[in-house]
Amino acid sequence: MPANLTPEAKAKWKAALIARNPKEKLQAFQDFLSTIPKHKGNERLQAQVKTKIATLKEEIVAQRRRHGGSRSSWYVEREGAAQVMLFGPTNAGRSSLLRSTTNAQVAAAEYSYTTQRPVPGMLPFEDIQLQLVELPSPQVNVEGNFEIQPEAIDLIHACDGLMLVVDLSSDPAQQVSSLLASLQESRISTIRGSSRVEILSEKGSGEIRIATSSVQKSCTQAQIRELLHSYGIRNALVRIYGDASIGDVEDAIFENVTTYKPSIVVANKIDLLKARENATNFKESLPVSLPVVFTSCLTREGLGHIGELVFRALGMIRVYTKEPKELRPSDHPFVVKGGTTVRELARNIHSDLAERYRYSRIWGSTSKFAGERVGPDHVLGDRDVVEIHTG
């Protein structure tokens, strides 16, 4: 349900949006929290704002450290077409997997909790590179449940997808169940909901653009625009998947939602005793939305399938651009989300290109014939070649 905020609360929210630095934002969110009506329907919103406040406090502390010349040892600079976190229990073989599939120089040992800091490596897949980052194993609390480190939660929220790595020889179903439960505790899901709303800010567009994947019955575009305007949002792209309610849109404004992360399961150590016997039952126990690959770092079984599985799970496509007078397209594709339009690609390349856009020609799976002339709302497919004409 919508939060039904008072005009005063909405004004405080607008102040938080335009605050220029973490200290100003911290004060603004604290003011906003004090104006949220206290009733059960707003408990999630209050919890989310409190999380924002805690995050801002941590950011302020981190800034002080950076000014002192140090950077968080958990910081990982993004590289490649996508960033995927390797997440799993200790001794599942994450380090061996990273070393076997990428250029990473990482130590692998039989004792627990070998990895103490994130370790990145680059996985080649056809003509692109995917960044894999091994996260330290979550700790096990006194109840026997996994507890994810706060730094790891931040990295997972920021990444493009997850690779759940489990030991196939030792109750892999229980390992996956525990990993999913720990992620859910941190409001991270590997299962896409029936409806989802993403709100992306667009500088200087001057409009609220709404893209939907299906017919919207629960709310109208006019209601969505009116809601966003009431919170001071004037420039944004709203992507709606499924039939979302106005409450879903308001939750997205506050980021009061469970974050969906596309994921695959890597069932490792299939070369060990009982592992292959466990494989069939394990695959049947997984949610249908979680693809699985069985691997061995010793025999290299299954390792060659990981890149394609990750790429498909992320729902990404490669688009190649071609200059109007050139015969061949660029060798280096733009990697974007499936469903991306020509207009969005142009904006991704350069804002000036989107503003001067006239039309495009398309070669590939989404064209009716080679070199078809299309408009800015044409939806692109994997390996399409795009020639953008400007005026």
Secondary structure, DSSP 8 states (H G I E B T S, - for coil): ------HHHHHHHHHHHH--SHHHHHHHHHHHHHHS--SGGGHHHHHHHHHHHHHHHHHHHHHHHHHTT---TT-----SSEEEEEE--TTSSHHHHHHHHSS------SSS----S-EEEEEEETTEEEEEEE----EE-TTS-EE--HHHHHHHHHSSEEEEEEETTS-HHHHHHHHHHHHHHTTEESS--S-EEEEEE-TT--SEEEEESS---SS-HHHHHHHHHHTT--SEEEEEESS--HHHHHHHHTT-S-EE--EEEEEE-TTSTTHHHHHHHHHHHS-TTS-EEE--TTT-TTGGGHHHHHHHHHTEEEEEE--TT-SS--SS-EEEETT-BHHHHHHHH-HHHHHTEEEEEEESTT-SSTTEEE-TT-B--TTEEEEEEE-
